[in-house]
Amino acid sequence: MVRIDVLDPKYQLSDQYKPDKEKQYKHPIEQDGWVIAHNALRGEIQLLRDALYAMKQRDQSLQAWEVASLQSAIDGHILHMLGHHSNEDDIVVPECRKRFLYPEK
């Protein structure tokens, strides 16, 4: 993961949008929607990994309901991930680019 210093003036597009808004937040960063959304995606991935690991440890053929449940969980994660990234790419990132130099993927 690439980390950037959001206070670095090299990302500032104009004096109108200075990187000085953090003190306006009324909650800690870990309660921010952006952080929560990404933690939710990471949590889903961890749950899927845990399930796959448990299945491997059990070393038995999967029953049909187990396969269907796993497929459903993966399908739900994919929908969540695609919707999330669509919101970022189509809505959030274009707005961010109006205010600061947003790094390319």
Residue pairs with C-beta under 8 A, 6 or more apart in sequence:
2 103
4 11
4 103
6 19
6 100
7 19
8 19
9 19
10 101
11 19
11 100
11 101
11 102
12 18
12 19
12 100
12 101
13 98
13 99
13 100
13 101
17 99
17 100
19 100
25 32
29 35
37 84
40 80
41 77
41 80
41 81
41 84
44 73
44 76
44 77
44 80
45 77
47 73
48 70
48 73
48 74
48 77
51 70
51 73
52 70
55 62
55 66
55 70
62 70
93 102
96 102
